Amino acid sequence: MEATTVLAAVNGSIATVGYGLAAIGPAIGIGIVVGKTIEGVARQPELAGRLQVLMWIGIAFTEALAFIGIATGFIFGYN
């Protein structure tokens, strides 16, 4: 094997691992958002509808971080 072939294989693996690490943040964030929503509904059941809407908005913004992470992998992963 040539050195350039090995280097290309290592770069691909590093990009995959990088996205895996980047997905941990949004996963933790979504867990916190949902957990706090459940806690809020338990404390104020009459606000359940409003809290659920805010939860979905929070999940959407948190999930945007995962999309940025995968886009970054595509941009910087392939030269």
C-alpha positions in Angstrom: 0.0 0.0 0.0 1.1 3.5 -0.7 1.3 6.1 2.0 -1.4 8.3 0.3 -3.8 5.4 0.3 -3.3 4.8 4.1 -3.6 8.5 4.8 -6.9 8.7 2.9 -8.3 5.8 4.9 -7.2 7.4 8.2 -8.8 10.7 7.3 -12.1 9.0 6.5 -12.1 7.2 9.9 -11.2 10.4 11.8 -14.2 12.3 10.1 -16.5 9.5 11.1 -15.3 9.5 14.7 -15.5 13.3 14.8 -19.1 13.3 13.8 -19.8 10.6 16.4 -18.3 12.8 19.1 -20.2 15.9 17.7 -23.5 14.0 18.0 -23.0 13.5 21.8 -23.7 17.2 22.5 -27.1 17.3 20.8 -28.1 14.0 22.4 -27.3 15.3 25.9 -29.1 18.6 25.0 -32.3 16.9 23.9 -32.2 14.7 27.0 -32.0 17.9 29.2 -34.8 19.6 27.2 -37.2 16.7 27.5 -36.3 16.1 31.2 -36.9 19.7 32.1 -40.2 19.7 30.2 -41.4 16.7 32.1 -40.3 18.3 35.4 -42.2 21.5 34.4 -45.4 19.6 33.5 -45.2 17.8 36.9 -45.0 21.1 38.7 -47.5 23.0 36.6 -49.9 20.6 34.8 -52.0 23.4 33.4 -49.0 24.6 31.3 -48.5 21.2 29.6 -49.5 22.4 26.1 -47.4 25.5 26.2 -44.4 23.6 27.6 -44.7 20.9 24.9 -44.6 23.5 22.2 -41.5 25.1 23.7 -40.0 21.6 24.1 -40.3 20.9 20.3 -38.8 24.3 19.5 -35.9 23.5 21.8 -35.4 20.1 20.3 -35.4 21.6 16.8 -32.7 24.1 17.8 -30.6 21.4 19.5 -30.9 19.1 16.6 -29.6 21.9 14.3 -26.3 21.3 16.1 -26.2 17.7 14.8 -26.9 18.9 11.3 -24.0 21.5 11.6 -21.8 18.6 12.8 -22.6 16.4 9.8 -22.2 19.3 7.4 -18.8 20.1 8.9 -17.7 16.5 8.4 -18.7 16.7 4.7 -17.0 20.0 4.2 -13.7 19.3 6.0 -13.7 15.5 5.6 -13.2 15.4 1.9 -10.4 17.3 0.3 
